[in-house]
Amino acid sequence: MSAHRPQAIAALLATMVIWGTSAVFMRTTALTLTPENALALRYVILLLMVVPGLWLTGSWRIARAEWSRMVVTGVGMFGSSWFTMQGFARVPAGQGTVFAMIEPIIIALLAWLVLREPLSPRIWAVLAVSLAGAAILFWPDITATAASPADPLGIFYLLLAPTSWAIYTIGAKPLLQSHSGFAISGWSMVIAAPVIFLMASKPYAEIAAAAPLRTWAELFYLAAFNSLAGSVLWNVGARHLPGAVAGSFLYLVPVIAVAAGWLILDEPVTLWLLAGGVIMLAGVALAQSGEREH
């Protein structure tokens, strides 16, 4: 493990930069093309990469008995992609990414409801801490004192996005025993794609013509790096480092997202954002430390 440690750390750091900056490009593409049209074009690029990959690796073979669960992962993938784009069209990238860090808590709650996995008192405490952090994060919006209040619908969408990802995660869990992560992610994207394509509000030729070169570059970045390269680099890093160490790198994502939002989109970095973010990340860290102790 020690021989591969520097490469693993470099892979994880690269992953965090990709995932942290992707929030900015999700917002810019959504504002340029509308969320549904930006997502549709991104999925066109994504499937041009994923489908050949599934064929070349032999990952296209799925047993008939596994299809019902694979459809569940496809629903989760669609919801995660759709609500994330809708959310970032309405909420600043940095603020939205910090809020999305409640995802592990939602996964734990959904696993408790669906899979009957035990939920410790620590997780309930973590939920309370995370909710307190979210209240502080959006306090200026709640009290209507923010200069540019976040859209409540956008906040709701950003809550549905990690909930959808939790559905994907729980649906994929049994499938990982017989399929690679690429196969499950790839098929989930293929299943989600038809609905995403149908929800585009304009003909594709018109959407493509309206997209400036910078938007095409951002869409390619989201497809090639955020969706594919990020997953590969994450697997490289996680393979050679303990799970707790690899998981700790995720705390860099909102930090990078806030910095990228400030540098690229001139999003303000307020004390409410910093305080709420620190409290929410502390809640996630508490949850993960409980898992390690268990």
Buried (B, 14 or more C-beta within 10 A) or exposed (E): EEEBEEEBBEBBBBBBBBBBBBBBBBBBBBBBBBBBBBBBBBBBBBBEBBBEBBEEEEBBEBEEEBEEBBBBBBBBBBBBBBBBBBBBBBBBBBBBBBBBBBBBBBBBBBBBEEEEEEBBEBBEBBBEBBBBBBEBBBBBBBEEEBEEEBBEEBBBBBBBBBBBBBBBBBBBBEBEEEBBBBBBBBBBBBBBBEEBBEBBEBEEEEBBEBBEEEBBEBBBBBBBBBBBBBBBBBBBBBEBBEEEBBBBBBBBBBBBBBBBBBEBBEBBBBEBBBBBBBBBBBBBBBBBEBBEEE
